[in-house]
Amino acid sequence: MKFTKVSGLGNDFILFDNRNLNFSGEEREFFSKICQRRISVGADGVILLEKSQKADFKYRHFNSDGSLAEMCGNGARTICYYAVKNRIAPSKLSFEVEGVIYEAVVSQNRVTLKMPPPTQISTQTVQVYESFLEAGGFVRIGVPHLVLFTNEVDQVDVFQIGRHYRHHPYFKYGTNVNFVQVIDKQTIKIRTYERGVESETLACGTGATSSAIISQLVKKIFPPVTVRMPGGNLVVNWESEFQTVFLEGEAAIVYNGELINPEFK
């Protein structure tokens, strides 16, 4: 069972070329097992590349807990990079996620992704009781994101506090949680607790985008915004009051492998 390990600034994924439909998408337990670090391949999620009648390819994404993800910015960037490197798609390409068409451009090892328009933007969300945190807002970029501001993002216990707000009753289906420190008018530093991974990740594309948008509304920063994360930097840019939003950054193919343990399937 061949696979490719791909990475978007440390946000790592196990990618299967599923154009022959070896997977139906019902193998949730299997996907969760191979995402376990130390005892299997280990990753933040599983990506399936499939044929599409509407675009260059279809993209399906499963979180490390086996749940189906609506959208993943870094996952999308890595699958685009993989598709171009393997001549599945041209450098200017389109792909399909749940019937929605997305566009991207790959230039060397950098991928610029046109993100879905943000919805449900609000600067009025949950009440924050931690003295070192400031409520920022909420936005959905394919997936839900809560933004909380802090002056010392490196000191935040992302796992404990992030898990609390991820499961806050205000959010019916849970949310991703971003802790954001504004560095200057075009730079922010963030750490993200990801729903579905249920832990902090080294980078989050939709989290970077959400944090930049809420930072513009609350802290008056302006694009293009450099977003610093533990795994590296992304750049978020937009036009026409967020109607067109772009996410840019590096992507990498880490290695090709073959899973040989039949007990995992």
N, C-alpha and C positions, 0 to 999 in steps of 0.2 A: 504494500500500500504506500505509494509514493506521495510525498508532500514537500512543500517549500516553506521554510521559516522566513517570514518577512517582518520588518520593523519600521515603524514611524516614530523616530525619536525615543525608542525604548518601549513604546506601545507595541507589543509583539503579538504576532498571529501565526497560526498554522493554516496555510493555504492549500486547498485541494483543487486541482483542475478537474471540475466535475462536469465537463461538457459531455461526457458519456453517461452521465447520471448514475454513477456508482453509489451515490448517496441520495436518498429521498428527501432528507431534511428532518426525518423523524428520529434520527440517531442521537437524540439529545444527551442521553447518558454517556454514550461513547465520546461525544465531543467534550463533555465535562471531564471525563477521565483523562483524556490525552492532554488537557490543559493543566493538569496538576503538575506542579513543579517538583523536581527531585525524583519522582517515581515514574514520570513519563516525559513527553516532549516539553511540556510547560509553555503556557502562553496566556495572554489576556483574552483570547477568543479564537474562534475558527472561522475561516472565510471559504466560501464555495464560489468558484468562478464557473458560470454556466452559459449556455447559448441563449441568445435573445433574438426575437424577431423585430425588436424595436430599436436596438442599439448595438454597439460593438460587442457587448457581453452583459450578462446578468450577474448581480452581486447579492449573495446572501451571507448574513453575518450572525454568528452565534456567540454569546458571551461565555465566559469560562464556567458559569453555572449551568450552561446548557440552554438558557433562554434565548429566544430570537430577538435580535436588536433591530430597531426601526432604522437606525442610521449610525454610522461611526465615521467621523472625519478622517482619523488616521488610518482606519481600516480601508476606507475608500481610496485614500492616497496611495496606500501600499499595493492594492490590487491593480490600480491604474499603472503604477510603475512596473509591476510584474507583467501585465498584459502587453505593454509596449516592449519590454525587454525580450519577451518571448514571441513577438510578432503576431500577437493575437489582435492587437488594435494599433492604429496610428498614433502619433504623438499628440494630436488633437483628437480627442475621443469622446464618446458618450457611453454611459452604462445605465442599466435599469435596476432599480430597487423597488420591489413591491409595486411594479407598474409605473413608477415615477422615473423620468429620465433626468440624469445628471450629466454635467459636462466637466471636462478637465483637460489640462495641457501638461504634458511631461516634457521637461527640458533637462537633459542629463539626469542628475539624481534629484532634481527638484520637481515637485508636483503642485500645480495650482488648481484647486478644486472650487468650482462654483457651488456654494452651499445653498440649501433650501432657504427660502425667505423665513426670517424669524417670525414666530407667532406667539400669542399669549404674553406679550411683553408687559411686565408690571414692576414697578418699584415699591409696591406695597405687598409684602408677603408675610412670613412668619415673624413673630416677636423673638428677638435675640436677647438672651439673658447674660451671656458671657461678656464681661467688661471689656475684653480685648477684641471683640468682634462688633461689626456694624452691619446691619441688614442692608443689602444692596438691591436685589430684585430677583425676578424670575423670568426666564425666557425658554421657549421651546425651539430648538434647532434640529428638527427631526426627533429629538429626544429631550426630556425636560432637564433644566439646569437651574439650581439655586446658586446665587452669587452672594458671598459674604466678604466684607472688607476687613482687613487687619493691617496694622503697621509693622508686624513682625511675622510674616507668613512662615518662616523657617521654624518658629517656635510652636506652631499649632499642632496639636495632637490630631492629625487628619483622620486616623482610623476611628478613634473614639467619638470625636465630635461630628465627623462626617457621617458615621453610621447613625448617630442620633437624628440628624436632620434628614438623612436619606429616608428614614422610616417615619418622619413626622406626620401625624394624622392630617395635616393641612394638605398633603399631597396624596391623593387617592391611590395612585399606582407607584408611589415612591418617586425619588428624584436623584439626579447626580448633584453633588455638592462641590462648589469651587470656592477656595479661600484665596483672596486676591489682595495683593499689595501694589499700590500705584507707585511706580518709580519716578516717572516724569510724565509729561503730557502726551507722549507717544510710546510709553513702555510700561508694562505691568508684569508682575511676577505671580504665578499661580501654582497651587497644588490642588489636585482633584481626587475626590472619593467617587469612584465609578459604580453606579448601579449595575448589577449583573456580574461584575468582577468582584464586588463587595470588598474592595480595598482601595488603597491609593495606587494610582498608576503613574508611570514616569512621564506620560504625556496624554493629553486628551484633546482631539481636534474640535469637537463640538463644545467642549468646555472652554477652550481658548477663545472660540468665536463668541460664545455666550458672555464670557467675562469681559471681552473687549466691548461688546455692545452695551452691557449694563454700566461699565466704567465710563463710557461716553455719556450716557444719560445722567449718571449720578455724580461723576467726578470730572466731567467735561474734558476728557482726553479726546484726541482726534486722530483719524486714520492717516496713513497706515500705522497699525499698532503692532509693535513687537511684543510677543508674549513669551516670557521666559518660564520654562518648566524644568523639572529635574532632569528630563531626558534631552533637553535642547530648546531651540527657539522656533516658534511659528510666527508668521506674519498674517494679520487679519486686516482686510481692506473692504471698503463698501462704498456704494454709490446710492444716491436717491433715497436717503433716509432708510437704509438697510434693505431696500428692495432687491439689490444685487450685492451679495456678500461673497468674498473670496478668501480662501484659506490656502496659504502657501508654506511649504517646508520640504525638508529632505525626506526621502524614503530609501529603504535598503532591502536587498535580498541577502539574508544572512547565510543560509545554506539550504541545500537540497538533501532530503533524507528519505528513508524507507522504514515504515513501521512494520515490524515483523512479528509482534506478539499477538497471536490470534485471540487471546483472552480479552483483549480490549474491545473487540468488535462484537 
